[in-house]
Structure formats: C-alpha cells, structure tokens
C-alpha cells in the first residue's frame, strides 16, 4: 500500500490588482527525505521499496530505481524485460490521466474510478507485478489476462473520450464540434475552458526540459558545479517545463492548438486527451510484443554511479544512485513537480500578468490551470489584493 510519502502541498500566493495578477509566490512544503530509506539496503530491495512507498507514480519510481541501479552495477537487461516495465508505467499513466478526468469532470458519484483502479491493478499484475523490477527467476506475462484487460481499458477510455476516441486525426474544428455536441466525461471536464478569457489563460514563454543523455543526467544530479537544485531546478540557467504538453507538442492537433491558443489552458487540456488516447493505443500494441522474461545478467561490478529517467503522468522523473560494496550509499530523486513549480518557472510565468476578472473568476481560472499542470499534487491557493502596477516580465 502506498502512502503520502513523496507528495507535497504547495503554497501559491497571488496578488491581484485591477483584475490582473501582479505578484506570484510559490512555496513548496519540504518533502520527507524518502531517498534516505534506500541507504544501506541491497540494490534488489530498492525498486520494490519505492514502488510501495510513493503514492504518486509508484511504478515509474520503481522502474527508474531499477534502471539506475542496473546502470550503477553494469547489469545488462534484455528488451523482453524492458517492455513489461514500460507497459506497467503506461498503465499507470492511463490510470492517472483517466482518474484526474473522472474526478474533476463533475460532482456526481461515478462507478468508473473504482473499476478503473481495479482494472489497472489486474493489468500491472499480469505484466509481472513487482517481479519486473528485479527478477530472480524466469517468468512470463499473462497474455490472456492482458488481452482481456486491455479490451476493457479501451472500452472505458473510449467511454470517457466519446467521439474524440473514434476520430482518427481530429483537427480543431472537429474538437469544437465534439465539445459542443458530446456529453462524455472529457467534454464535461474541458468545456469550462471555452468561456471568454479561458482558452489562452496561462499562455507564457517557457522552455521544455530537453532530452538528457546519461552524462547530462549524471551532471544534473551529481555533486559537481552543474548539480541541479531540487527546490528551483534549472538547465542552462533556465527553468524548464515537463509533462503532457511537452510530450505531445509535435502531435498535429496540438501544433494547431499551440498556433491558436499558445500553451494556455485549452491546449494543455487537449494535450492530456491526446496523450490518453495515444497511451491506450500503445498499450494494446505493446501487449502483442511481450515474450518470456529471463533475469538480467549478473552485476559487472559491486559499486558505481547510475542514473535513469522515465516519463510519468506528471512529467519526467529522474533518479540517481551510488552503490558501494553491494549497498546503496547515496540516492537522489528529481520529480516533475520540482521543474513545473519552480519559484520562477512555468506556473509563475503563466500566472504573472494574467487577466483573471473578479475574485470568483480568478480563483476558478487559477485552480483550473494548476490542476491541468499537475492535478496530483496538493496545493493551497491564496488570493490577496495588491495595489501596484503590473510588472514588466523579465523573460
């Protein structure tokens, strides 16, 4: 059973003057040093430990831990083992995106969340469960259970997305028609973003987190001068963004939305829908490519430094581990929230200078934006009057 370890409440304070946000401060609650729980433990115990401790993206944490430790110990892993690990995190991302949509689309009690959670548990178990993190013996994914479960998951997601699921290559005009005429959960969730002043709310300039090579990762999480601060991480001296919009920015529909609305609220919501659809398709295809799994090779060394990165529902997750004499002696995790809620990063830039209308409208727009950036992390929003002119952005 996962706990609240790994979550944090963010305090976001906005000063509003003349219906415009003129000041933004973001203060994260310090996290429990969960990485310390890995210290002194044998490598094979750590992935399952993290997979059970974290309440957010536990399978992504377990996969990143396993890959970082394998990198540190020079353990070779076959594609047959990598594939079910990847599919487990795919299932996890589908679950998180779908739950966020279901729980935010309306206030009615729905039978879908418990069904979705149970179904995803079945799929993860059929993919090998904890055994994929550090297999001690050969095993084989349950192909029959996976096909049945994937069919059920496809039916559930198609129910959530309605007509958007059945449109192969939608453009913005098709999306507008969908939003006007469909009654699915995704439409109920997105429709508020069509109100005047909402579609491009939060539009701002922020660079995407780049693809990291292993040397870049080791520099970012290592002890040297390029080490990234977890409280205000930057790359090349700039805050960065990670998440659905970055991952889907090359999709034709999202490119079209970016050209019209920029990276504001509407485009971000749409990117989550595009990603959800894409993930289910890739899960169905990936299940057909599974094969029996053998344990990884024996360690090539008893110690070393390893890094790994993986995409979670919220964005990119990065792990770094150091092993000495067969025991973990140092561990560091950089989570997606660290990037997106940088004190001068994505959320700060999106809100500063934004027009929000009256107090009720301000709260609704800001909350909607925060939920679409990262609906999994608790936050407390404080709005207060601030009688001073809108500052000139420094970016």
C-alpha positions in Angstrom: 0.0 0.0 0.0 1.5 3.3 -1.0 1.5 6.3 1.4 1.6 10.0 1.2 5.4 9.9 1.1 6.6 11.8 -2.0 3.8 14.3 -2.0 3.9 17.9 -1.0 1.5 20.7 -0.5 2.4 23.8 -2.4 1.5 27.3 -1.2 0.7 29.6 -4.1 0.0 33.2 -3.3 -1.3 35.6 -5.9 -1.6 39.4 -5.5 -4.4 40.7 -7.7 -4.9 44.4 -8.8 -7.4 45.7 -11.3 -8.4 42.1 -12.1 -4.8 41.2 -13.1 -2.3 39.1 -11.2 0.6 41.3 -10.3 2.5 39.1 -7.9 3.1 35.3 -7.6 5.0 33.4 -5.0 5.3 29.6 -4.9 6.4 27.9 -1.7 6.7 24.1 -1.6 6.3 22.2 1.7 9.6 20.4 2.3 9.4 16.7 1.4 10.3 13.9 3.6 13.8 12.7 2.7 12.4 9.4 1.3 15.7 8.7 -0.5 17.3 8.0 2.8 15.2 4.9 3.2 17.3 3.3 0.4 20.6 3.9 2.2 22.4 0.8 3.4 20.0 -1.5 1.5 21.0 -4.1 -1.1 20.1 -2.9 -4.7 17.5 -5.6 -5.3 15.4 -4.3 -2.4 15.1 -0.7 -3.6 12.8 -0.7 -6.6 10.1 -2.6 -4.8 10.6 -0.3 -1.7 10.0 2.8 -3.8 7.2 1.2 -5.7 5.3 0.7 -2.5 6.2 3.9 -0.7 5.3 6.5 -3.2 1.6 7.5 -3.6 2.3 9.3 -6.9 3.6 7.3 -9.9 4.9 4.3 -7.9 5.6 2.2 -10.9 7.5 5.0 -12.6 9.6 5.3 -9.4 10.2 1.6 -9.3 11.3 1.5 -13.0 13.6 4.4 -12.6 15.2 2.9 -9.5 15.7 -0.5 -11.2 17.3 1.2 -14.3 19.5 3.5 -12.2 20.8 0.5 -10.1 21.4 -1.6 -13.2 23.4 1.3 -14.7 25.4 1.6 -11.5 26.2 -2.2 -11.3 26.7 -2.7 -15.1 23.8 -5.2 -15.4 22.6 -5.9 -18.9 18.8 -6.1 -19.3 17.0 -7.6 -22.3 14.3 -5.8 -24.3 11.9 -8.6 -23.1 12.3 -7.3 -19.6 12.2 -3.6 -20.5 8.9 -4.0 -22.3 6.7 -5.0 -19.4 8.3 -2.4 -17.2 7.4 0.2 -19.9 3.9 -1.1 -20.2 3.4 -1.0 -16.4 4.2 2.7 -16.4 1.9 3.1 -19.4 -1.0 1.6 -17.5 -0.1 3.8 -14.5 -0.2 6.9 -16.8 -3.6 5.9 -18.3 -4.9 5.4 -14.8 -3.8 8.8 -13.5 -5.0 10.7 -16.6 -8.3 9.0 -16.5 -8.8 9.4 -12.8 -7.9 13.1 -13.0 -10.5 13.5 -15.7 -13.2 11.5 -13.9 -12.8 13.2 -10.5 -12.7 16.7 -12.0 -15.4 16.5 -14.7 -18.4 16.9 -12.5 -19.5 16.4 -8.9 -21.6 13.3 -9.4 -20.6 9.9 -7.9 -19.3 7.7 -10.7 -18.8 3.9 -10.7 -15.9 4.3 -13.0 -13.0 5.3 -10.7 -13.0 2.0 -8.6 -13.5 -0.1 -11.8 -10.5 1.7 -13.4 -8.3 1.3 -10.3 -9.1 -2.5 -10.1 -8.6 -3.0 -13.8 -5.2 -1.3 -13.8 -4.1 -3.4 -10.8 -5.0 -6.5 -12.8 -3.0 -5.3 -15.8 0.0 -4.5 -13.8 -0.1 -7.9 -12.0 -0.5 -9.7 -15.4 2.6 -7.8 -16.6 4.6 -9.4 -13.8 3.9 -7.1 -10.8 7.0 -6.4 -8.7 9.0 -9.2 -10.4 9.8 -6.9 -13.4 11.8 -4.6 -11.2 14.5 -7.2 -10.2 13.5 -10.7 -11.5 15.1 -13.5 -9.5 13.7 -16.3 -11.8 12.2 -16.5 -15.3 8.5 -15.6 -15.7 6.0 -14.9 -18.4 3.4 -12.2 -18.6 -0.2 -13.5 -18.6 -1.1 -12.9 -22.2 -4.7 -13.9 -21.9 -5.4 -11.7 -18.9 -3.6 -8.8 -20.6 -5.7 -9.0 -23.8 -9.0 -9.1 -21.8 -7.9 -6.3 -19.5 -6.7 -4.1 -22.4 -10.0 -4.6 -24.2 -11.8 -3.5 -21.0 -9.5 -0.5 -20.6 -10.0 0.5 -24.2 -13.8 0.4 -23.7 -13.5 2.5 -20.6 -11.3 5.2 -22.1 -13.5 5.3 -25.3 -16.4 5.9 -23.0 -14.5 8.8 -21.3 -13.4 10.4 -24.6 -16.6 9.8 -26.6 -16.4 10.9 -30.2 -12.8 12.1 -29.8 -11.8 8.4 -29.4 -13.4 7.5 -32.7 -11.9 10.4 -34.7 -8.6 9.2 -36.2 -7.0 12.5 -37.0 -9.1 15.3 -35.4 -8.4 19.0 -36.1 -9.5 22.0 -34.1 -12.8 22.2 -36.0 -13.6 18.6 -35.1 -12.7 19.3 -31.5 -15.0 22.2 -31.3 -17.8 20.1 -32.7 -17.0 17.4 -30.2 -17.1 19.9 -27.3 -20.4 21.4 -28.5 -22.3 18.1 -29.0 -20.8 15.3 -27.0 -21.7 14.5 -23.4 -18.8 12.4 -22.3 -16.7 13.0 -19.2 -13.8 14.6 -21.2 -16.2 17.2 -22.6 -17.6 18.0 -19.2 -14.0 18.5 -18.0 -12.9 20.6 -20.9 -16.0 22.7 -21.6 -15.2 25.4 -18.9 -12.1 26.2 -20.9 -14.3 27.6 -23.7 -15.5 30.6 -21.6 -14.3 34.0 -22.6 -10.8 34.6 -21.3 -10.2 31.0 -20.5 -8.7 29.2 -23.6 -5.4 31.0 -23.6 -5.2 31.6 -19.9 -1.7 30.9 -18.6 -0.1 31.5 -22.0 3.6 32.2 -21.4 7.2 31.7 -22.6 8.9 28.7 -21.0 11.4 26.2 -22.5 10.8 22.4 -22.5 13.0 20.2 -20.4 15.4 18.8 -23.1 16.2 15.1 -23.7 19.0 14.2 -21.3 21.9 11.9 -22.2 23.4 9.8 -19.3 26.3 12.3 -19.0 23.8 15.1 -18.7 21.9 13.3 -16.1 25.0 12.5 -14.1 25.9 16.2 -14.2 22.4 17.3 -13.2 22.2 15.1 -10.2 25.8 14.7 -9.3 28.0 16.6 -6.8 29.7 19.0 -9.3 29.0 22.5 -10.4 26.2 21.5 -12.8 24.2 19.9 -10.0 20.5 20.9 -10.2 18.8 22.3 -7.1 15.7 20.3 -6.2 13.9 23.4 -4.9 14.5 25.5 -8.0 15.9 23.2 -10.8 17.2 24.9 -13.9 19.0 23.7 -17.0 21.3 26.1 -18.8 20.3 28.6 -16.2 16.6 28.4 -17.2 13.5 26.9 -15.6 12.0 24.2 -17.7 8.7 22.5 -18.3 7.9 18.8 -18.4 4.6 16.9 -18.8 1.9 16.1 -21.3 2.1 19.3 -23.3 5.9 18.8 -23.9 5.4 15.2 -24.8 2.5 15.9 -27.2 3.8 19.2 -28.7 4.6 17.5 -32.0 1.2 15.9 -32.5 -0.7 17.7 -35.4 -3.7 18.6 -33.3 -1.5 20.1 -30.5 0.6 22.0 -33.0 -2.6 23.5 -34.4 -3.9 24.4 -30.9 -0.5 26.0 -30.0 -0.7 28.2 -33.0 -4.2 29.5 -32.0 -4.1 29.4 -28.1 -0.4 29.1 -27.3 0.4 27.0 -24.3 -2.6 28.2 -22.4 -5.3 26.2 -20.6 -7.2 24.9 -23.6 -4.1 23.5 -25.3 -2.9 21.9 -22.1 -6.3 20.2 -21.5 -6.3 18.9 -25.1 -2.8 17.6 -24.8 -3.9 15.4 -21.9 -6.7 13.9 -24.0 -4.3 13.3 -26.9 -1.9 11.6 -24.6 -4.5 9.4 -23.0 -5.7 8.1 -26.4 -2.1 7.5 -27.6 -1.2 5.6 -24.4 -4.1 3.2 -24.7 -3.2 2.5 -28.4 0.5 1.9 -27.5 -0.5 -0.4 -24.6 -2.6 -2.6 -26.9 0.2 -2.8 -29.5 2.9 -3.4 -26.8 1.0 -6.4 -25.3 1.3 -8.3 -28.5 5.1 -7.9 -28.4 5.6 -9.5 -25.0 7.7 -12.6 -24.6 9.0 -14.8 -21.7 11.4 -13.0 -19.4 14.8 -14.1 -18.1 16.6 -12.4 -15.1 19.1 -9.7 -16.0 22.8 -10.6 -16.2 25.0 -10.8 -13.1 26.4 -7.5 -11.9 29.6 -6.4 -13.6 30.8 -4.6 -10.5 29.9 -4.2 -6.8 29.6 -0.4 -6.9 29.3 2.6 -9.1 27.0 5.5 -10.0 23.9 5.0 -12.0 21.2 7.3 -13.5 17.8 6.8 -15.1 14.9 8.8 -16.4 11.3 7.8 -17.2 8.1 9.6 -18.2 5.4 9.6 -15.5 1.9 11.0 -15.7 3.1 14.4 -14.3 6.3 14.6 -16.4 9.9 13.3 -16.4 11.1 11.5 -13.3 14.9 11.3 -12.7 16.8 9.0 -10.3 20.5 8.9 -9.4 22.1 6.2 -7.2 25.5 5.4 -5.8 26.4 1.9 -4.7 29.5 0.8 -2.8 30.3 -2.7 -1.7 26.9 -4.0 -2.8 24.9 -1.4 -0.7 23.2 1.8 -1.6 25.2 4.7 -0.2 23.6 7.7 -1.9 20.3 8.4 -3.6 18.7 11.4 -5.3 15.3 11.9 -7.0 14.2 14.8 -9.1 10.4 14.9 -9.6 8.3 16.6 -12.3 6.8 18.9 -9.7 10.2 20.3 -9.0 10.5 21.7 -12.5 6.9 22.8 -13.1 6.6 24.6 -9.8 10.0 26.3 -9.8 9.6 29.7 -8.0 10.2 31.5 -11.3 9.2 28.7 -13.7 6.1 27.6 -15.6 3.4 28.4 -13.1 4.9 31.7 -12.0 5.3 32.8 -15.7 1.8 31.6 -16.6 0.1 33.5 -13.8 2.1 36.7 -13.5 0.3 39.4 -15.5 -2.7 37.2 -16.4 -6.1 38.8 -16.6 -8.5 37.0 -14.2 -11.7 39.1 -13.8 -13.4 39.2 -10.4 -12.3 37.2 -7.3 -14.5 34.2 -8.1 -13.4 34.1 -11.7 -9.8 34.5 -10.6 -9.9 31.5 -8.3 -11.6 29.3 -10.9 -9.1 30.1 -13.7 -6.1 29.7 -11.5 -7.3 26.4 -10.0 -8.1 25.1 -13.4 -4.6 25.9 -14.6 -2.9 24.4 -11.6 -5.0 21.2 -12.0 -4.1 20.8 -15.6 -0.4 21.3 -14.9 -0.3 18.8 -12.1 -3.6 17.6 -10.7 -1.8 15.0 -8.4 -0.1 17.5 -6.0 -2.0 19.2 -3.2 -1.8 23.0 -3.2 -3.2 25.9 -1.2 -4.1 29.0 -3.2 -4.2 32.4 -1.5 -5.6 35.4 -3.4 -5.0 38.9 -1.9 -5.4 42.5 -3.1 -2.2 44.1 -4.3 -2.4 47.8 -5.4 0.6 48.2 -7.7 1.2 48.2 -11.4 1.7 45.1 -13.5 5.5 44.4 -13.6 7.3 44.1 -16.8 8.2 40.4 -17.3 12.0 39.7 -17.3 11.8 36.8 -19.7 
